Amino acid sequence: MKGRPGRSTRRRSARAQAQPAETEEEFPSTRATARAGSRFAASARVESAGVSAPSIPSRRTPRQIRSRAIVEAIVQAGRELLAREGPKSLTTNRIAERAGVSIGSLYRYFPNKDAVLAAIYDAETGREVADIRAAPAWQIDEVPLHDALAAIVDFQLERQRRLLALGEEFYRRHHGAFSLGPRVGRDELEQRMLRLLERHAGSVRVRDPAQAAFMLARGVSAIVRRALEERPEKLAEASFRQELVDLLDCYLTAERPPA
């Protein structure tokens, strides 16, 4: 018959039972990280199918003022590291150090580095949407048609180059989650394009302006996104930019054969 465990054995057992709860509080468990990775992989599959995926879920949603301040400090620290030292500098340890928080505090809200990156991209996209909505007029509203088409192309190319520079590998895989269209409103973009065509009705020769507005609102971004995925070096090529402008110009202004 076995004897009762001694006092020292009971103390070790109690510490062993208490340890997992403490570790889970401070650092992400392998299982939790795996779950986050599975959600992230599912997000990528949705994007590859042409559907905007949701932002990567964080480990815990901040509710108190202090918690929100910690999350904001972490995101800001990540942005500063990217701006000053580039994507290779972005590690969870470096982010926590620059934010002035413990690595355990970082892991309470972000399961991994990609989650921090997603928050950075999400904040940047939110800022862009706010700027677009706050602008009393768009640049394309005040210039000739050719210049307006060039401005549309330049906006798309500049945006993709800027976001790509933050984290090329991450952004090429998950850019669909940070598309402006769903946030600004696809109908709003189409209406802007339609008003552009109506202002230049004397030059535009499309048969169906509403159809052309749809093509204009979707077509450029689709081509630029495909270049981002397959040949990102084209985003910086002057010849690629000119071909896109010519493509739009010819589509809108070329004479049509009789219907």
Order of alpha helices (4+ residues) and beta strands (2+ residues): alpha-alpha-alpha-alpha-alpha-alpha-alpha-alpha-alpha-alpha-alpha-alpha
